[in-house]
Each structure stands twice: as structure tokens, then as C-alpha cells.
Amino acid sequence: MLSNLQQQPADALLALIKLHNADPRADKIDLGVGVYRTGQGDTPVFAAIKAAERKLVEEQDSKAYLGPEGDMAFVEALMPYVFGKDTADMGGRIEGMQTPGGTGSLRVALAMAKRAGIERIIVGVPSWPNHAQICADLGLAVVEFNHATTGGRTDMEALGTALGRAGERDAILLHGCCHNPTGIDYSHAEWDEIAHLVAEAKVLPILDLAYQGLGNGMEEDAYGVRRVLVAVPEALVSYSCDKNFGLYRDRVGALYVMAAVPEDLPRMMSNGHMLARANWSQPPDHGAAAVREVLADEALTAQWLDELDQMRERMRQVRAKLAAAGTAGAVDLTPLGGQNGLFSIVPLSKDQVLEMREKHGIYMAGSGRINVAGLTMGNIDKFIAAVADVTG
Ligand code: PMP
């Protein structure tokens, strides 16, 4: 029976990591894998998380099961950061549950939407490939619209057209900030318009917030999510702490459900809990417990926010340096200066991406996506020269 299984394509980025590891060149550059790196090329554990982990080792007195909803003190501690101090639960209309990363949250959000009767998910493309993959696995149809124009702006017209055609069984999946892979985010004015359009189209918004704090700051990066939530009766918010707390492999995330009235929440959350049980029973505890410790302690919270500021500042410096280079061969690097988060797309053909790798030892996704945190003041000139070389 199992021999009926068809070969599935390998994850392109994981294959790239293998190639990078096998490359003997000392000055090779990895711009593929999506983790933050310091100016020295490391992805360290946040000092605030280390301190929280030490506390956990000392103080945790049981590892007994918590339940499918996970660590609710963690889930609730995050809410003021996501939804705003004064509107942390929108008058009792928002409740959450812990999930294994943002991926686990999206899995439950999309499955919950399907159970509610949603049939199609409207997604701006390109998007994080797992969005389409999860939809396909759940039997949800994906309706695509162009996220950005060829000029590198968000394509509000395409978004408006997609929403204009939407029906009552449609949901729209939006990146809250730091769009992956383009780095092209909506402005505040555009979010205002989106909130209005989504409300008018009466589609269910599913907001994916995987990089809060990596764009323009914790508050600024939540603008779009908060703006949409005040405009609509119901929404799902998928949250990841894996980037902004540097917890990637510990798989820390949360799903928040906003209901039209508080009385609906227990019924909705019972579906989330059932889906958790059917998928992983209970989320892994450690990373979320560490986040809870950080958020429960003023000094650790300040330290975490400071570390996050440094990450963001470094990515801004890299972006500023790329933008200052102006054009590299046939590529205009200036737009990268105004983009947000870990990722941007450098418009290279598949052959040029290959040449970057083979001739220059620079590893990037086939789409031309780069992790800007893979660039340092020590290797950025080599990168710019290589772009000029392969496109010149
Ligand atoms: N959404 C987007 C847009 C992402 O880029 C990612 C991760 N790269 C996720 C969700 C999921 O993150 P996690 O690692 O927490 O599952």
C-alpha cells in the first residue's frame, strides 16, 4: 500500500542549506535560510530567553500535561503586544490558544475556517509557500492576486479586484508585517483601505503575524492587524514568536480568535482545541514558558525589547547600505532600503541565481529572495559586486 505514495518535491530551501554546507569556499554567503543573523553571522539565543530558561530550570516543578490550549498565561501575556494595551481582548471578544509555531497556528486557523464553511482562501502572491501547501492539504482552494506591482509597490488594485469578486465562503490571508518573500508591506493608509474593503466584502480575515518587531517596531508592526480587527466582526490571527524571540526550533506560536460577541468564543475555541488534539494533542511547552517568563518580568521584557531593537537596527543598516549602492549591474537595489523584515526579492533570473551560487558562492532562493540578515558589513560589497557581475 505505502508503495503507492508519490515522490514529493524536496523543500527547495532545505536542499539549498545542504549545498551551502558542502561548499568549501571560505567566503560563501548563505542568504537562503530564514533566520536572523548577527553581524558575525550567528543566530544566538536571546539573552532574555537564556535568563528565562535558567528561571524555568530552577522553578518548574512539573512537566505534566497542560491541555490542548497549551500555556494560557503565555497566550494572554502576548495579547497587549498584538492587540494593544487598551484593547487586548476587544471587550472579551478575543481568546487564544498556544500552537506549535506560526505554522501550527495557521494549520488550526485554516482548518477551523474550513469547518465553519470557508471554501476559498484569497492570497497575495508570491507568498510563503507553506500557505498554499496547508490549503492544498486541507482541500481549500486558493485564489491568487498579485501582492506587488512590477514597480515594487503593493498592488492595491489587484487586492481590491480580488475582494470585489469574493463570496461569502471566502477568507483572505494577509501578512501582518514584514511580507515574506517580498519585504513589501502595506502603508498605514493602505491598511485603512484594506480594513474597509475586507469589511465591505464580508470575507473572513486570517492575519499572519510572524515577524512583529522586525519591521518598524512592535507597535508599528501591529497597525494592520489592529486596523482590520476594529473593522470586522470576526477574524483569526496566527502569531509566531519564533523570529521575534529567536525560538525557531522550540516552535512557539499562538492562534487568536475574534468573535462577533463574547458568547460565541467558547464554541469556536472548542473547535480549535479539538483540532489541536487531532493534530498534536498538546503544543510543546518549553519555548512558550520561556516567553511567559520574559513577559512576566519587567527587566527581562526590557532586555528582550532591546535585543529586538538591535536586530531591527542591524537589518535597517544592511538595507540602507544596499539602497545606497543604487544600481548593481541591471538591478536597482534602492527599493530594498524601504522594505521591511528579513526578506526581499532581488530581481534575478533562475540562471543568474545559479551563477550567483556557482561563480560567487552566494546562496539564495530560486525566486531571488534573499535573507537580508545574511549580509554583513564584511560581505555586502561582495554581494553587490556579484549582482553587478551576473546582470551586467
Ligand atoms: N508565516 C510566515 C509568513 C512565515 O514566513 C513563517 C515562517 N517562516 C511562518 C508563518 C511560520 O513560522 P513558524 O516557524 O513559527 O512556524
Boltz pocket constraint, residues with backbone or C-beta under 6 A from the ligand:
constraints:
  - pocket:
      binder: B
      contacts: [[A, 34], [A, 100], [A, 101], [A, 102], [A, 103], [A, 104], [A, 128], [A, 175], [A, 178], [A, 180], [A, 208], [A, 210], [A, 239], [A, 240], [A, 241], [A, 242], [A, 248], [A, 251], [A, 252], [A, 253]]
      max_distance: 6.0
